[in-house]
């Protein structure tokens, strides 16, 4: 979990240049279900935060990294 926290902090400081695999790793460490059944998009699901769909482009665009960070914040109950 400490590794995920460090990665999240680095994402907040610089949302550019992240790979979808790094987002998946953070999601799994936070108990988020990850789904990518051979498609070009990854779906993150959690019963509290709902659903977030992110294109699996390389690198992930900063807007989607920010949306992912907002999604994680919903899990923690912080804005």
C-alpha positions in Angstrom: 0.0 0.0 0.0 2.9 2.3 0.7 4.1 1.9 -2.9 0.6 2.8 -4.2 0.6 6.0 -2.0 3.9 7.1 -3.5 2.7 6.4 -7.0 -0.5 8.4 -6.3 1.6 11.3 -5.0 3.8 11.2 -8.0 0.7 11.2 -10.3 -0.6 14.3 -8.5 2.7 16.1 -8.9 3.0 15.2 -12.6 0.0 13.7 -14.4 2.0 13.3 -17.7 3.6 10.1 -19.0 1.8 7.4 -17.1 1.1 4.0 -18.5 -2.3 2.2 -18.1 -0.5 -0.7 -16.3 0.5 1.8 -13.6 -3.1 2.9 -13.1 -4.2 -0.7 -13.0 -1.6 -1.5 -10.3 -2.7 1.3 -8.1 -6.3 0.3 -8.6 -5.8 -3.3 -7.6 -3.9 -2.2 -4.5 -6.9 0.0 -3.5 -9.4 -2.8 -4.0 -10.8 -1.6 -7.3 -11.9 -4.1 -9.9 -10.1 -3.7 -13.3 -11.7 -4.9 -16.5 -10.3 -4.8 -20.0 -11.7 -7.6 -22.1 -9.6 -7.1 -25.3 -10.8 -3.6 -25.8 -9.1 -0.3 -26.1 -10.5 1.0 -22.8 -10.0 -0.1 -19.2 -13.0 0.0 -16.8 -12.3 0.6 -13.1 -15.2 -0.4 -10.8 -15.8 0.0 -7.1 -19.1 -0.2 -5.3 -18.5 3.1 -3.5 -16.8 5.2 -6.2 -18.8 3.8 -9.2 -17.3 3.3 -12.6 -14.5 5.0 -14.5 -13.6 4.3 -18.1 -10.1 5.2 -19.3 -8.6 4.8 -22.9 -5.6 2.5 -22.8 -3.5 4.8 -24.9 0.2 5.1 -24.3 0.9 7.3 -22.4 -2.4 7.9 -20.7 -3.5 11.6 -21.2 -3.2 13.8 -18.2 -6.9 14.5 -18.1 -7.6 10.8 -17.5 -4.9 10.6 -14.8 -6.6 13.5 -13.0 -10.0 11.7 -13.4 -8.4 8.6 -11.9 -7.1 10.6 -9.0 -10.5 12.1 -8.4 -11.9 8.5 -8.5 -9.5 7.4 -5.9 -10.4 10.4 -3.7 -14.0 9.3 -3.8 -13.0 6.0 -2.2 -11.4 7.9 0.6 -14.3 10.2 1.0 -12.3 13.3 0.3 -13.0 15.9 -2.5 
